[in-house]
Amino acid sequence: MKGACSEPGCSTEAKLRGLCQRHYDRARYNGSIEVRPCAARNARRAFLLKHQKTSTDECVLWPYGLDSDGYGQMFWNGVSMTASRAMCLLAHGAPSPPNAEAAHRCGDPACINPNHIRWATPRENHADKRLHGTLAIGERHGRAKLTENDVRSIRTSRKSLSDLARQYGVSAAAVRMAQSGKTWGHVDAVA
């Protein structure tokens, strides 16, 4: 046994650096053993409330954590959601229809300006993303193996599907779908 946690009043077994798991995690994530879980949430909520009735036409960028797609993340009334959705709820009320998404007029996922955010159907939001150039298609898609130039070359090549698949490191089905336009439909055939 390593002994008890070095934090006064804690008798839990020490796991790391003389601290129990709870105190170690608190020190690691908060920078201190003090309990401050609500401070960050309150700051995020205060930031939204401060900008709820903004009159600026400029983007108001989320200064806190962003996800891998650039959207601000937070908890709103105990539910994890994007900061733009929380602002949309705050500024425009409940979504209508219920499956509506918070869509950005400006195209910046980090923006929480209520004048830039509106409720939109998934189809409308998809069209906005295409218009803004933020839709994850083609090379912007995280799992894309081909480039637009590869697709143009595939479409003009006279090689067999299996030869092209081997050349580009994809399946013959992927080559066939790129040739037919079922995938990569946004790419023109001429280089």
N, C-alpha and C positions, 0 to 999 in steps of 0.2 A: 504494500500500500504506500502511495506517495505522500499521504498526509492530507490534512484539510486545506481547503481554499484559503489563501492568504487575505481575502477580503474580510474585514471585521464583521462578526456576526454570522458568517457563513460557515457551516460545518460540513458542507458537501465535499466529497473527495476531489482533490486537485487533479486536473488532467493535463493542462498545458501551462507552462510558465508560472506555476504556483497558483493557478486559478482554476476554479471549476469550469465546466463547459459553458454554463450560462454567463458567468462574468467574463470569460475569455471572449466569447462571441460579442458581448456588449462592448467590450473595449476595442475589439477589432472593427466592428461596424460603425460605432458611434465615436470612436477616438477617445472614449472615456468609459469608466464603469458606471457613471451616473445614468439613470433612466431618463432618456429624452426621446421616446418614440414619437410623440405628437408634434414636436417642434417642426420637423420637416413637412409633415402633413398640413399643419396650420399655416406655414409659409406658402405652400402651394395654393391652398384655399384662399389665403389673403391676396395672392397675386391675381387669381381669377376674379375675385370680387373687386379689386382695384381697377381692373380693366373691363369690367362687365359693361359699363356705359361709356366706353371711350368714343371720342368723336374723330380720332385720327384715321386717315385713310392708309397710313403706313402699316406694314406688318408688325404685330406685337409677338416677338419670338419667345417661346417657352424657355426660361433660363435654367430649368432643372433637368432631370434625366430624360434622355431620348431613347427610343427603341432602335433596332437596327434599320428601320425604314424612315427614321427621322421624326417620328411622332412623339410628342411629350406624353409621359406616363404618370399616372397618379391614382389615388383612391378618392372616390367621390361618394360620400354617404356609405362607406364600407364596401364599395364595388370598385374593382380595378378597371380602369378605362383610359382612353387617350384624353389628354388635356383638352383637345379641340372638341371632343364629344361632351366633356363636362361643361365647357364654355357654352356649347350649343344648348345644352339642357338649361343652364343658368340664364342665358340671354333670350332664348326662343321657346322655352317650355318643352314639354314632352314631345317626342318625335311623332310625326304623323306622315305616313303610315307607321305602325309600330316597328317595322324592319328598316326604317330610314337610317341613313348614315350621315355623319357630319361631313359635309363636302366643303372643300376650300375653293373659293373663287380665285384666290391668288396662286394656288398650286404649291404653296410652301407648307409641308406637313407640320412644321414646328410653330406655325402661326396660330395664335389663339385670339386674334382680333375678331370680336363678334360680328363686325361688319363684313368680314371675309368668309364667315362660316354660316352655312345654312343646312337645313334638313333636305336630303335628296334621296331618291330611291337608289338602290344599288346600281341600276342601269345608268341613271343620270351621273352618279359618282364615277362610274367606270368611264363614261364619255368625257367627264371633266379631266380625269387622269390622262386619257389619251390626248386631249386638247393641250394640256400643260406639259406633256412629254414626261410624266412621272409614272406612267404605267409600266410595269415590269414585263416588257415583251422583248423578244430578240436577245441581243447581247446584254441588255439590262436585267434580264432574268437571272437569278442567282445560280440556276442549274444548267444554263445554256452551254452546250459544248461546241456549237458552230458559231461562226461570225456571219455577218451579212455578206461579206465577200465570199465566204465559203459557200453560202447558199446560191449566190449568183453563179459561181463556178459549177456547182452541182447542176443547176438548171440548164447550163449551156453545154455540159459535158456529154460525150457519147459513150462513156465507160459504163460497165454493168453496175447494177445496184450493189453487188457484193464488193466490187473493186472500190467503188466510192465509199462504201461503209468502212472498209479497211483503211483507206487513205485518210479519212477524217475521224476515225475512232468512234464511230456511232453505229447503230444497227441499220440493217437494210431498210427496215420499216421507217426509221427516222429520215433516211435519204428519200424514200418514196414520198413521205408526207411533205418534205421540204420541196421536192420537185413539183408536186401537184398543187402546192399553195395551201394545203390543209394546215400546215404550220408555216411560220415565217411569211404569212400572206401580206405583210406590210412591206416586204422587200420586192423592189422591181426586178425584172428578169435581166435587164441590160446593165452591164458594169459601168 
